[in-house]
Amino acid sequence: MGEFTATIVHEVRNPLTTIEMGLKYAHKVLNANADRERLALSLSESDRLKHLLQEILSYAKPQPLQLSRLNISEFLKLLLIQIQELPEAIDRQIEFESHLPAGEVMVDINKLKQVFINLLRNACEAIAPHESVSCSISMEIDSDYVAIQIHNGGDPIPPELLPKLTTPFCSSKPSGTGLGLAISKRIITDHDGKLTIESSSVGTTVSVYLPICAHPLPNSG
């Protein structure tokens, strides 16, 4: 199924690239505002289709993990600086708190970054400007797992939709592909971790649990 999906995605991408090149050229040479607006909309939809194709490919044909040790607190602290520059995070505050400054996990860094960019984008989209998202890290009580919790105070997710959010093509957003959370859950599961979502009148919390490394790296300093 993964090979079949990869073939279909490849065959769709080729004509899509040609169409996009034509649209970009037309956008350059046409001067009428109405024409340029229509072309801009077409290019936007082209980008959305490319993003969907990539997500379908990522879900249907996941790549092997490239594991390395990572200080999860430092990783998230740096990532949140990047997240703050995204359009979804403009005028939103992201609060960070770590109760595990030296906690290390064995992860595929690029895939983990993909997960948390997706989760934090979702959290920012769910709130109004000048509201805040919280991200906290702690050690799970009586376990060898680190817990990363992302909370927003947006409208609650309908209870009937909540169990389906991590299944493919299910989304609470009108323009969502319904694959972001499904891919995120698969990545975390591949790391022997767990992803859960809880929602109520006080907002939504997404929790990611990852096994912590038993022995810390020696201090290089």
Secondary structure, 3 states (H helix, E strand, C coil): CHHHHHHHHHHHHHHHHHHHHHHHHHHHHCCCHHHHHHHHHHHHHHHHHHHHHHHHHHHHCCCCCCEEEEEHHHHHHHHHHHHCCCHHHCCCEEEEEECCCCCEEEEEHHHHHHHHHHHHHHHHHCCCCCCEEEEEEEECCCCCEEEEEEEECCCCCCCCCHHHCCCCCCCCCCCCCCCHHHHHHHHHHHCCCEEEEEEECCEEEEEEEEEECCCCCCCCC
